[in-house]
Amino acid sequence: MLVHPWDAGLDEAEWQSWIAEGHDFGQLIVNGLPGHPPTVVPTHFTCEGSDLLIHLARPNPVWKAIEHEPHVVFTVIGDYAFIPGPWRAQAGTPPTDGVPTSYYSAVQFTCRAHIVDDPEAKAELLRRQLAHFQPDGDHAPVAVDQPPYGRMLSGIRGLRLEVTDVVAKFKYDDHKPVEHRAAVADRLTARGQGLDVPAARRQRRRLDRIGVWKP
């Protein structure tokens, strides 16, 4: 992933807080077996310390690839919006001369995957995921000897992704003048389509921290 200096995360806290705000769905990318393309699996995930926790169905074809090569990438993308060319035209030039672009936030984790097959370890992984996704506790106990989860554990495998590197990118024209960025954020809010509003919110947060971009 190309990351220009003005698109880079300002610190670890920026991408960590972005993930914690509810960006808990991503894509697991695994090197393919020899002669096969990479495998991409969309899935929810949970953070536990510096690790990522996920589980997948046992019939998923990704397992053979992970066993062959446990070094994987997990990527999370959000707060994206298309920015029309006229919004980016330089002052004093025709609006049609503006070049469109995409705004987005992305965090890519390079990981070493550890497969979890022990029934109690899988149950504990599910407990941690449910504590995140259903914090009210409105679910049956997850126990290896109790329904409904006990009999279903054999149908899944867990993954603990040991994070070895993180690359964060927040692409919101932070190298452009303050007035330009503020105007685009206003236009995104007014348009209000898709993820326009969270994209505008992210751009304003970056603007507040960066102000005038200084290489």
C-alpha positions in Angstrom: 0.0 0.0 0.0 1.5 3.3 -1.1 1.4 5.8 1.8 2.5 9.4 1.1 3.9 11.3 4.1 0.7 13.4 4.3 -1.5 10.3 4.3 0.4 8.4 7.1 -1.1 7.8 10.5 -0.1 10.6 12.8 0.7 8.1 15.6 -0.3 4.6 16.8 -3.2 6.1 18.8 -4.9 7.3 15.6 -5.3 4.0 14.0 -5.9 2.2 17.3 -8.8 4.6 18.1 -10.2 4.3 14.6 -10.3 0.5 14.9 -11.9 0.8 18.4 -14.6 3.1 17.0 -16.3 0.0 15.5 -14.1 -0.8 12.4 -14.1 -4.5 13.3 -14.8 -6.1 9.9 -12.0 -6.7 7.4 -10.4 -9.1 4.9 -7.9 -11.9 5.6 -5.5 -12.3 2.7 -3.5 -15.5 2.6 -0.9 -16.6 0.1 -2.3 -19.2 -2.3 -0.9 -22.7 -2.6 1.6 -23.1 -5.4 -0.1 -22.4 -8.7 -3.1 -20.8 -7.1 -4.0 -17.2 -6.5 -4.2 -15.7 -3.0 -7.3 -16.4 -0.9 -9.3 -13.5 0.5 -11.8 -14.0 3.3 -14.1 -11.2 4.6 -14.8 -11.6 8.3 -15.4 -9.8 11.6 -12.5 -9.7 14.0 -11.8 -8.9 17.6 -8.6 -7.3 19.1 -7.0 -8.9 22.1 -3.9 -7.0 23.1 -1.8 -6.7 20.0 -3.4 -9.9 18.5 -6.5 -10.2 16.2 -9.0 -13.0 16.8 -11.2 -14.5 14.2 -12.9 -17.8 13.5 -14.0 -19.5 10.3 -15.9 -22.5 9.2 -13.9 -25.7 9.1 -14.8 -26.4 5.4 -13.3 -23.0 4.4 -10.6 -23.6 1.8 -8.3 -21.1 3.4 -6.9 -23.6 6.0 -4.6 -25.5 3.7 -3.1 -22.2 2.5 -2.5 -21.0 6.1 -0.9 -24.3 7.0 1.4 -24.0 4.0 2.2 -20.3 4.7 1.2 -18.8 8.0 2.3 -15.3 7.2 -0.8 -13.3 6.3 -2.2 -9.8 5.9 -5.4 -8.5 7.4 -6.8 -5.3 6.1 -9.6 -3.0 7.3 -11.0 -0.2 5.1 -13.6 2.4 6.0 -14.7 6.1 5.9 -14.3 6.1 2.1 -15.9 8.6 -0.3 -15.5 9.6 -3.9 -14.4 13.2 -4.3 -15.5 14.8 -7.7 -13.0 16.7 -9.8 -14.8 20.1 -9.4 -14.4 19.9 -5.6 -10.6 19.7 -6.1 -10.1 22.4 -8.7 -7.4 24.9 -7.9 -8.5 28.5 -7.2 -8.8 30.5 -10.5 -9.1 27.4 -12.7 -12.2 25.9 -14.4 -14.0 23.5 -12.1 -13.8 20.9 -14.8 -10.0 21.0 -14.6 -10.2 19.5 -11.1 -9.0 15.9 -10.8 -11.2 13.5 -8.8 -9.8 11.2 -6.1 -10.9 8.8 -3.4 -10.8 9.4 0.4 -10.4 6.5 2.7 -9.0 5.1 5.9 -7.1 1.8 5.8 -5.1 -0.2 8.3 -3.1 -3.2 7.1 -1.8 -5.8 9.7 1.0 -8.1 8.7 0.5 -11.2 10.9 1.6 -14.7 11.7 -1.4 -16.9 11.9 -1.8 -19.5 14.7 -4.6 -22.0 14.2 -6.8 -22.7 17.3 -8.2 -26.2 17.3 -8.5 -27.1 21.0 -12.2 -27.1 21.9 -11.7 -25.1 25.1 -9.4 -22.6 23.4 -12.0 -22.2 20.7 -14.7 -21.6 23.3 -12.6 -19.0 25.0 -12.0 -17.3 21.6 -15.7 -17.2 21.0 -16.4 -15.8 24.5 -14.0 -12.9 23.8 -15.6 -12.2 20.4 -19.1 -12.3 21.9 -18.0 -10.0 24.8 -17.1 -7.5 22.0 -20.1 -7.9 19.7 -22.8 -8.7 22.2 -21.5 -6.9 25.4 -25.0 -7.2 27.0 -24.4 -10.9 27.3 -27.6 -11.8 25.6 -26.4 -15.2 24.5 -26.2 -18.7 25.8 -23.0 -19.7 27.7 -20.2 -20.8 25.4 -19.1 -24.1 26.9 -17.7 -27.2 25.3 -20.2 -29.4 27.1 -23.4 -27.3 26.7 -25.7 -26.5 23.8 -25.9 -24.7 21.5 -22.2 -23.8 21.1 -20.7 -27.1 22.5 -21.9 -29.2 19.6 -21.0 -26.5 17.0 -17.4 -26.0 18.0 -16.2 -28.9 15.9 -17.5 -27.1 12.8 -15.1 -24.1 13.2 -11.4 -23.4 13.6 -10.1 -20.3 15.4 -7.2 -18.0 14.3 -5.1 -15.9 16.5 -3.3 -13.4 14.3 0.0 -12.3 15.9 0.6 -8.8 14.5 4.1 -8.2 13.4 3.7 -4.9 11.5 1.0 -2.3 11.0 0.6 0.3 8.2 -2.1 2.9 8.5 -3.2 5.3 5.8 -5.7 8.2 6.1 -6.1 9.7 2.6 -7.9 13.0 3.0 -5.9 15.6 1.0 -3.9 16.7 4.0 -1.2 18.2 1.8 -3.8 20.8 0.4 -4.6 24.1 2.0 -6.7 24.3 5.1 -9.5 26.1 3.3 -9.7 23.4 0.7 -9.9 20.6 3.2 -12.6 22.4 5.2 -14.6 23.1 2.1 -14.5 19.4 1.0 -15.5 18.3 4.4 -18.5 20.6 4.3 -19.5 19.3 0.9 -19.2 15.7 2.0 -21.5 16.5 5.0 -24.0 18.2 2.7 -24.0 15.4 0.1 -24.5 12.8 2.9 -24.3 9.7 0.7 -22.8 6.4 1.8 -19.9 7.0 4.2 -19.7 10.8 3.3 -20.3 11.9 6.9 -17.7 9.7 8.6 -15.3 10.6 5.9 -15.9 14.3 6.6 -15.5 13.7 10.3 -12.2 11.9 9.8 -11.0 14.7 7.5 -11.9 17.4 10.1 -10.1 15.4 12.8 -7.0 15.3 10.7 -7.3 18.9 9.8 -7.6 19.9 13.5 -4.4 18.0 14.3 -2.3 18.8 11.3 -3.4 22.3 10.3 -1.1 23.5 7.5 0.8 20.5 6.1 4.6 20.9 6.7 6.8 18.3 4.9 
